[in-house]
Amino acid sequence: YEGLTNFNGYRYDLDAMQQAIYKIIHTERYQYLIYSWNYGIELEDLFGKPVPFVYAELPRRIEEALLADDRIFGVDNFQLSHDRKGNVLCKFDVHTVYGTVSAQREVKTRV
């Protein structure tokens, strides 16, 4: 069904891209034998780290993980926040060959 469109043009491809982005940023790198070592993100070692450290590392790691996909050419507009429990939420935009997707990823810094 590649290239299928609806009234918005590349809508199906953009939806597929949104799913791919979600899967990349929610799959811990090196943890599953079925994925290449270039697939996924490294977040496990951020658990228990101070919030300022997570603020510094999380955007870089998200960008690195997503740019491994050749359909993605940019990640920007990072917005970071945290709650009293130490959960860090990172919202960002992903620029793909099909358009821009907004995404987010939460990291718990306390176990």
N, C-alpha and C positions, 0 to 999 in steps of 0.2 A: 503494500500500500504506500510505498514511498512516493512523496510528492502529492499525496491527497491534500486537498484544501477545502475549506468551507468559506463562508462569506468574508472571513478575515484574511484570506490569502494563505499564508504559511501556518495557520493555526495548529494543524495536526503535528507538524514538525516541531513547532514551539512547545507544544504539550509534551512531546516525546523528550525534548531537550530538558524541560523542567523535571521530568522523571529521572533522567540521567544525572542531573545535577544533584538531586536529592540522594540518589543512590551513592554517588561518589563521596559526598560529605557525611554520609552515615555508615560508611564501610571503613573499618579500621584497616589501615595498610599493613601488609605482611601477616595478617591474621588468618586469611583463608587461602588455601592452596589453589582454589579454582580461579583466583584473580592473579593477574601479573603483578609484579612488585611495583609497577608504576601506577597501579589503580588504588584509589582510596585516599584516606587522610590519616595523619598521625595525630591523634588527640589523647590517647590513653595516658601519656606521661604528663598531661596538663592537670589531671585530677589531683587535688590536694595542693596545687601551687597557689601562690598569692594572686589575687585578682589583677593587680597591675601587670604581673608577668603574663597572665593569660591575655590581657588587653594587647600587649605587645606582640605576642606570638600568633594568636588566632587568625588575624587577617592574612598574615604571611603564609600560614599553613593552608588556609582555604584557597588562596590564590594559586599556590603551588599545586595543590591537588587538582583543581579544576583546569588549569592550563595544560595539563597532561592530555586532555581531550582536544583533538585538533579542530573540533567545531566551535571551541571557545577561544576568543581572542582577547578578552579583557574581563577583569573583575575590579569593581570600584564602589564608591559610595558606602564604605563601611561605617556602620553605626553600632557602637557597643554600649551595652548597659548591663547592670547587675542588680540582683536583689539581696536582701539581708542574709539569705541562706548561702550566698556565694555563687549562685548560678549566673553565668555570663551569657548574655544573648547577643549574637552578632547578626545584624541584618546587612545585606549587600546586594548589588546588582551584578548580573552576569551577562556579558555581551557575547552573543553567539551569532553564527552565520544566519540564523533564522529570526533574530531579534533579541531584545533584552528581556531577561527573566529576573524577577526579584526573588531572593531566597533568604533563608535564615538558618542558623545553627546555634544550639544551646550547648554549653559545656558546664558541667557541675564541677566546681573547684573543691568542694568538700564531699567526703565520702560518708 
